[in-house]
Amino acid sequence: MKQIPAGGEGKITIRVDTAGYGGQPIKKNIVVHTNDADHPKLYLTVFGFVEKFASIKPERIFLNGYANIDLAITVTIIPEKKYPFNVLGTSAVNGDNISIKLDKKNDQKFTEYVLTVKNTAKVKGKYFDSVIIKTDNKIHPDIRIPVLGNIL
C-alpha cells in the first residue's frame, strides 16, 4: 500500500477486469482510505463501455443430459473487425470430461471459428471446466469459455 503525504500529490492506478463485459457498460466502485478525520474514506466510481473483442455464441457451454447419450455444443467465434486475430490453438483447463475440436471457416466477408465441445464423462455428476483459445492478438491472447456439465 502506497501512502501519499499530507498536502502531497499522488497517483492511484485502478485495473478493472473486463472479462465477460464485451459489448456492455461496466461500473465499478472503489474505496480510498485516508487518515483525514473529516474524510476517512473517498468513494470513486469508474465506468465506461467495454468494446467487444469477438462475437461468441453461446458465451458459456452447458452440457446437460445422460451419460449414455452424445452431448455436444457448438460455439461460433467471430473476431470483431477492429480486433482481428487467428487462433493458434485450443485446450481445456482440466479436460477430464470434455473433448474439443475447432474448425475455421473462411468467408469473403469475415473469418469464423466453430468450436465443438463434447461430453466424455460416463458417470453421473457435475463438473466445471473451461476451454482456452489461444490467439495471436496481443491485446487479448486468450479467450476463455466456461463449461458446465450436468450428467444425469
N, C-alpha and C positions, 0 to 999 in steps of 0.2 A: 504494500500500500504506500502510495506516494503522498507526502504532505506538502501543502503549499503554505508558506509563512504568511502571517497576518499582514494585510496590505499588499501582499505579493500577487503575482500572476502565475497562472499555471495552465496546463492543457490537460483536458480529460479526453481520453480516447475510448470510444464505445464501439464494440463489434456486435453485430446482430446476425444471428444465424437465420438466413432467409430460406433455408431448405423447406420445400413444401409450400412456399408462398408465391411461386411463379404466376404472374398474371393477376395478382391480388394486392390490395393495400396491406400494409403492415404497420402496427403501432406497438411500441414497447415503452414501458415506464422505467425510469432509473431514479434511484435514491442516492443522493450525495450527502454523506455525514460530515458535519463540521463541528468545530469546537466553539462556535459562536453561540453564546447563550440565548440570544434573540432569534437565531435561525439555526437550530441544531440539525435540521435536515432541509435539503433543497430537492425539489422534485422536478425532474426533467422528462420530457416526452420526445421520443424520436418516432417520426412517422414518414411514410413515403410509399411509393408504388414499386413493387418488385417485378422487373421485366422477366418474361418467360424465356427460358433458355431452349426449351424443346416442348413440343406437344406430346404428352404421354397419356395414352388412354388404354386401359384404366391406369390410374396412378398407383393403385395398390392391387395386389393379387390375392384373391380369396379362393382357396381350393377346398370346397366343402362337398363331401359325399362319401360314398362307401369305398372301402379299400379294394374290393374286387371289381370296381368299375374304373375305366380310364378317366382320370380327371386332368384336364389341361385348360389353360387360359392363354389367349393370345393378346399380346400388348403391342400397340403401334407406337413407334417413336419417330417423330419428325422434327429435325433440327429447325429452329427459327432462322429466317434469312439473315438476321443481324448477328447470329452466333453459330455459324456453320461448324460442323465437326464430322469426323469419321470415327467409327467405332474401332478400337484397337483390340478389344477382347471382352469377354464376359466371364463372370464367376459367381458362385454362390458363397455367402459368408460361411454357412455351415455345409450345406449340400447333401446332408444325410437323407433327406426326404423329398428332394426335388431333382429333376433333370432340366437343363436349359438348352435351348437352341436359338440362334439368331440368324436371320436371313436379311439380306439387303436388297431392296427394290430400287432401281434407278428409273426415274421418270424424267422427262424433259424439263418439268417444272420444279421438281424437288426430289430429294432422297428420302426414302422411308425405310426404317428398320422394323422388322417383325420379330418379336421375341415370343417364343413358346415356352411356357413353364409347365411341366408335368409333375404330378404327384407320384412318388415312388414308395411312399410309406405303405406297409402291408398290415399294420396293426392299428386298432382304434386309438384315438388320442388327438391332441392338438400339438402343433409345432409352429415355430416362428423362424423365419429366415429372411434374407434379403438377397436380391440379385444386384451385383455391381457391374455396371457397364463402363469400361474404360474408354475415354475419348482422347482425341489429340488436341482438344481445346484447352488452352492454359487457364482460362477463367473458370472452367467447370470440367476438370479432368475426370471426375467420377459422377455417374448418375446412379442413385440407389433407389431400388424399387422394393418395398416391403412385401413379404409373402406370409400369409397366414393360412395354415392348413387345419382343417377340422375333419378328421376321418372318423366315420361312424361305424 
